[in-house]
Amino acid sequence: MKPSLSAKLLQALSPWHDAPAWRIAFSGGLDSTVLLHLLANTEHLPPLSAIHIHHGLQAAADAWPAHCQSICDALGVPLRVVHVHVRPGASLERAAREARYQAFIEVTGAGEVLLTGQHRDDQAETLLFRLLRGAGVRGLAGMPAQRPLATGYLVRPLLEVSRPELEAYAQVHQLNWIEDPSNADSKFSRNYLRHRVLPILTERWPQAASSLARTAEHLSEAQGLLDELAQQDLQAADQPSPFPWLHLPSLALAPLRELSDARQRNALRHWLTPLTRLPDSDHWASWHSLRDAKGDAQPLWRLADGALHRSGERIWWLPSTWSEFSDASVSWPDPQNPLELPGNGQVKLTGRVPGGPLTIRYRQGGEILAVPGRGRRDLKRLLNENGLPGCVRGRLPLLYQGEQLLGAPSLAGLWPAPSDEWQLHWMPQTCDQGLS
């Protein structure tokens, strides 16, 4: 005897019964309407509420919040309607999804669970869609049944349920739902698969959707094994940085070099996943260029949300915000107090503050610095001696009195402070600790 839809749902949600709250992503369509109705009529659950995202992309959508409100009122479930702005771009589907999930992140509290209504047929579409885009194992694993969402969780409890099962439940309980007109437009890739491709496949192979969803499960398991391998490989590369004050993600390069190319890519994909959208297959040639460059080359690999920088035998992740730094000089009218540097943290002076008008400037080349016990030294040579990553050197604040260079931060003791009477301290924007 097959388990009922309610039994399937409660089984899928059993690990989440101790969550402080459950929130349903309620579009008003068939999937979320059935999900809402099932849970609203189940006792002994965490506090339940619904959230409706209004994208504002079509005139028909203006009536949907009122429909959703009437359904929630009838079921006694609180509803929150959130209006989002969808940025124009090449892919309207993707932009709408990004706006939607950003709203979900903002409303989901610590430990709370956001429930979405994607079902088995959606999973089959996802697998086909990504297969045709040339996705790897991670992409072909489809939609996960659960994943972190900010400080909470996103859970898809209906992935084992087919659309016909949802339709049958809705008919029995005489539910009303919204039919989004855009879902019938085959110019959108997913709609084309749903209305043109999957019906042909199902006509020849009736269990096509079920088989595709099962394949996604197998690939999800394979991805789990690849993640475990990546974690093992990254342990060797996750060596302490020689610059602990520089709180940027980094890895030692030598342990990665010892791996095969495939394991290098696997480890880097795992490491980069929380940092940026991953590059496509053709773009990985840039990794080989960065890896194999000469030690003093300091190459850069630009990715969607930042760049990977190599300095010596270490690679550093630079988020896109790293480039927002301004290298314009900044006057310091009151050196008794810290000075905020645009996009570069702050500096402060301790000890006897030097007199005269002070400014913070950045490297132009040719700077000479007086080093106690060593005389006057070329700043570039000093930086080369201590191996400071090239991506940081241009952000190093230099203290000037008029046109005279007084000193620089002593780089955590890697060279002596410029004066026994005072010291310049730098607290970079990307660091939790100060640098003096």
N, C-alpha and C positions, 0 to 999 in steps of 0.2 A: 504494500500500500504506500503510495507516494505521500510524503509529508505535505501538510497544507502550506499555503503561502505564509500564513501567520507563523507557523512553526519554523519554516526556513528563515524568516526574518529574525525571530527571537534567537535562534541558534547563532546566526551571524553576529548578533549584537550582544551575546552573552558576556564577552570580555569587557564590555563597556558599561556594565550596570552600576559601577561605583563612580562614574563620572559626575561632576557637579551639575552638569546640564547637557541636554541634547538639543541641538538646533537643526532644523530641517531646511535645506535650500529648496524653497518652494517657488517654482516657476509658474505653477498652475497647470502644467501639462499632465499627461497621463501618469508618468512615473512618480513624480513627487506627490501628486494627488493621492495615489494609492498608498504611498509610503506614509503620508500624513494621516490618512484615514485609519490605516492599520495601527499606528502607534497611539493615536488619540483614543482608540478604543481598547487599549491594553493597560492593565493596572500595574502598579508597583514599578514604575519606570522613573528615571531621573526627571527633573523639571523639563518640560517640553515647550519649545517655541519654534516659530518659523521666521525665515527671512526671505523677502522677495527682492530681487535685483531688477531695477528698471533701467535698461540700457538707453532708452530714448532713440532707438534706431528706426522705428517704424510707427506710423500713426496708430495702428491697431493696438500697440502695446500700452497706450495711455489708459485703456479700459481694464487692463489686467490687474493692477493693484486693487481696484474695487472688487473684482471677482475673487481674488485671493483673500481679501478681507472678509467677504461674506462666507467663504468656506471655513476660514479659521474661527469666525464668530460662531458658526453653527457647531463646530467641534470643541469650542472652548479653549482654543490655542492662541496665545499672544502672537501677533505678527508685527514684524518690523519691515518697512519698505525703505530700501536704500537706492537713491538715484546715483548713477555713475556716469562718468564721461568717457566715451570710447575714443581713443586717439585714432585719427585717420592714418591709414597705412596700406601696404600692399595686401595684407590679409585681414579682412574685416573679422573673420572667425577668430583669429588669434588675438586680435586687439580686444574684442569683446570678452574673450575668455580671461585675458590678463586683468581687465578691469573688474570682472566678476570675482575672480579669486583674490584680488587685492581687498575688495570689500569683505569677503569672507574672513580674511586674516584679521581685519580690523574689528570684527564683531565677535570673534571666537576667543573667549577668555582662557586662562590657564587651566589645563586639564579638561576643558570642555570638548565636546564632540560635535562636529558638523557632519550631518548625514546628507548624502546626495543620492539621486534616484537612478543612476546609470545601471542598466541591466545587461543580461548576457548578449543580446543583439548589439548593444552599443560596444561591448567588448570586441565582438567579431568585426564590426566596422573599424574600430580603432586598429586592430591588427592588420586588416587589409590596407587601410590608409597608410600606415607606417611602412608596411612591406613595400608598397609602391613608391614610397619616398626613399627606399634604400636604407631603412633604419637598421641599427645593429641589435644585439641581443637585448640591451636595456629597453630600446624602443618597442621591440616586438613582444616584450613581456606584458604589454598592454597597460591598462589602468590597474594600479594596485588596489587591493581591497581596503587597505588602510595605509595612511602615511601621516607624518607630522604636519601640522598646519600652525605655524607660529608657535605659541605655547600650548596649543591644543592638538586636536587630531581631526583628520578628514577620513570618514569611513563610508564605504560604498556597500551597503548590506544586501543589495539586490543583484549582485553580479552573477549569482547562480540561478536567477529567475529570468524566464523568457518574456518577451513582450506579449505573446498570446496569453500567458498566465495573468499578466497585469490587466489585460483587456477583459478577461473573463471575470476577474474579481470586481473590476469597475462596473461591469454590466449587472452582476448579481446585486451589488449594493447601490445601483442606480446613481453612480457618481457622475458629476459634470466636470469636464476639464477643458482647457484651452488648447486649440489647435493653432500653433504658430504658423502663419502663412509662409514664412521664410523656410520652413522645413520641407516645403514642396518644391522649392526652387533648386533645380538640378545643376545650376551654375556653381553651387557650393559643393566641394569635393565629397564631403560626408553624405550629403543628400543624394548625390549621384550614385555613390556606393549603395545607399539604403534602398533607393527606388529602382535603379537600373541594373546593378551588378548582383547584389545578394539574392534578389528574386530568381535570377537565372541560375545561380549556383544552387539555390535551394530546390529548384525544379528538378535538377539532375541529382543532387545530393541533399535529401530532406534534412539531414542532421548537420548541414554545413555550419550554421551559426554555433551549434554546440561544439562541433569539432574544432572550429577556429578558437573559440574561447578556451577549450582544453589545451590547445597548442600554446596559447598565451600563458597558461598556468605552468606548462613545462618550461617555457622560456624564462618565466619569472624565477623558477627554481634554479635554472642554469645561471641566471644573473646573480642570484644569491651566492652561488659557489664562486663566481668571478669576483664578487665583492670581498669574500673571505680571503681569496688569494691576494687581492689588492691590499687589504689590510696587513697581511703578513709582509708583503714586499715594501710597503710604506714604513713599517716599523724600523727597518734598517736605514731608510733614508731620512727618517724624522729625528735627526741628530740635533743637539742643542746649537742654537745660533751663536756665533761669536759676538753678536750684537744683541743681547737680550732686551735692551731698551727699545729696539726697533721692532714693534709689534706688527710685523707683516708676515703672512704665511710663507714659509720657505722650506726647502728640502736640500739635503746634500745630494750632489749629482753623482758621485762615484758609485754608490750602491745601485742607483738606477741603471747606470751603464752596464753593470754586470748581468742584467736581465736581458732576455730576448726582446726584440722590437715589440712583439705582441704583448708581452707582460709589461713593458714600459708604458705602452698606450693604455693598457688596462688599469695600471696603478695611477697614471695621471688622470684618466677619466674619473676615477673614484675620488681623487683629491680635488679635482677642479669642479666637480658637480655642484657643491654648495656655493661656489664662487662665481660661476659664469655659465652661460649656455655653451654647450660643447661644440667644438669645431666639426665640420664634416670630414669625410675620409680624405679628400684631396688636400685639405688644409694641414694635415698632420706632417707633411713634408717640412713645414716650418719648424716643427719640433726637432727634426733631425738636424736642421741647420743650426738651431740654437745649441743643441747638445754637442755637436761636433766642431763648433767654432773654436778658434784659438783661445787660450785662457784669458788673454788681455782684451778680447774683442768686445765683451759686454753686449751681446746681441739682445734683441727684444722680439718677442712673439706676440703680436696683437690679437686679442680675442674679443668676443662680443661685449664683455662687461669689464674689460681691463686688459692687462698685458702680463706676460711672463718675462721676467728680466733675469739674465744670467750675469753673475759677478764671480769670477774665479770658478771655484768648484761648488757653487751654490746657486739655486734658482729661487727667485722671489716673486710672489704674486703682488701686482700693483693694481688695486681697484681703479675703476674709471675716475673716481673722485680724486685720485692722486694727481691728475693733470690740472686740477682746478687751482693749483698753487700759483701765486703771483710773485715774480722775482723783482718787483719794483722796490726801491729803497724805502725804508720807513723811519721817520724821525722819532726820537724818543724824548719827548719834552720833560717827562718826569721819571728819571731812571730809578727813583726810590720805589716805584711800583712796577709790577710786571707789564710787559708790552705784548699785546696781541698782534700776531703776524698773520696777514690774510692767507688762509688756507694752509698755515704752517705752524699751528700751535702758538706757543708764547715763549718769551725769554724773560729772565729776571737777573738782576745783579745782586750778589751778596758781598759783604765786606765794605771797604771804603770805596764809594762810587767815584769813578774818575770825573773830573770837572770838565766844563765846556760842553757845547752842543754835541749830543751823541746820536748816531743813526745806525740802523741795521741795514747792511747791504749783502748782496750775494756775489758769488764768484764770477769774475769776468776773465780770469786768467792772469798769471804773472804775480799773484799775491805773495808777499814775503812776510813771514810770521816770526817774531822773536820767541825762542824757546829757551827757558832757563837751563843753563848748563850746556847748551848746544849752539848758542848764538842765533843768527838769523837764518831761517830755513825756508825753502820754497814750499808753499802750502800744498801744491800738487804732489810733491815728493812725499810729504808727511802723510797725505791721504793714501798714497800708494803703499807706503810702509805698513799702515795698519789695515789695509784691505777694505776700507769702507766702501760699500756697494755704490756703483756709479749713479744709481737712481736717487741716492740720498745726497750726493756731493753738491748738486746744484741747489739744494734746499738748506745747506748748512749756513746758519746766520753768522755774519761777521760783524764785529763791533768796530765802528769807526768814530774817531774824534776829528771832525772836519774831513781832511783827506788822508789822515793817518790811520792805518789799520792797527787797532789796539790788541785785538785778540779774537779767538773763536772758542766755542765750547770745547772742553778738553777731552771730549769723546770717551767718557766713562773711564778716565785715567790712562788711556792709551798714549797720551803724551802729557807732560806737566802743564798745569794751569799757567796762563800767561803772566800772572802776577800773584805774589803772596798776599797782597793787600785786597784784592777783589777777584771774583770769579764770575764768569758768564755761564748761566744755566739755560739749557734749551729743553722744553717739554714739547716734543713733536705732536702734531695733531693725531697721528695714528698710534700713539703710544699711551700706555697707562702709567708708565713711570717716567720720571724726569731724567734728563741727560745733562750731566755737568762735566 
